[in-house]
């Protein structure tokens, strides 16, 4: 902890009273007097020689010390003394991440095997893995998009990852409709990045079906994402050998990742999904901007309080001295 002054140049004013004392002309003012015809006789009787001039009030050494101390304290207050605390380092995320999660009807299938029990619902297994992935990215800004027949923003960009996990828990299969709008989800993610001020932008898209209801095709959406420097990692879950909307379109997910410079993954069980997110985390380590600042506490009130105390004490002492003289 250190001490400093916000305006140290104010100390150039310290010699100002002495400059005024030595170079400024003395203060003069006219006063009324009574003229008596026998003034010279009175002067002669007292042995004094009358002369014209002015009366300069004297100052005791104590008054001089008090005046000097008050002036120094006032200049010190004008210089704004401050106490600097220890530096505080703040890490700000230099990358924004969008999670796009498929919650179409097929995500209700219970075909995700786990190490500790019977097969899980696809969405439940994804939630379990995503919960840990989100919690491990403290300091990053993340957003959550859910999509089915339509795509919606479940959570805008936030650094409050606990709230993000809470909104993830509230997500249920079919909330956005039974179909899959993969292209619209990517387009919505691109619009989210329009408000982002960072250069590194990452989108993770998880889907278990083929695009059937998008107004924008995944190919066009990924091309726009590439133009806006958005890197997309795609994760396919589900059964690639199924028919209709239940068949995951692995080729489309591969093309999306390749177009944007990202990477494609396929996970057919919970362990593979966990490994997939670990690989994404390793390939995209946390990127931060470090900012440092030192909290400042103003101490201007201290010299001002001392000035008030000095003036009050000196005034009280002056009145006591006058009272003693009057008693004598």
Secondary structure, 3 states (H helix, E strand, C coil): CEEEECCHHHHHHCCHHHHHHHHCCCCCCCCCCCCCCCHHHHHHHHCCCCCCCCCCCCCCHHHHHHHHHHHHHHHHHHCCEEEECCCEEEEEECEEEEEEEECCHHHHCCCEEECCEEEECHHHHHHHHHHHHHHCCCCCEEEEEEECCCEEEEEEEECCHHHHHHHHHCCCCCCCCCCCCHHHHHHHHHHHHCCCCCCEEEEEEEECCCCCCCCCCHHHHHHHHHHCCEEEEEEEECECCCCHHHECCHHHHHHHHHHHCCCEEEECEHHHHHHHHHHHHHHCCCCEEEEEECCEEECHHHHHHHHHHHHHHHHHHHHHHHHHHHHC
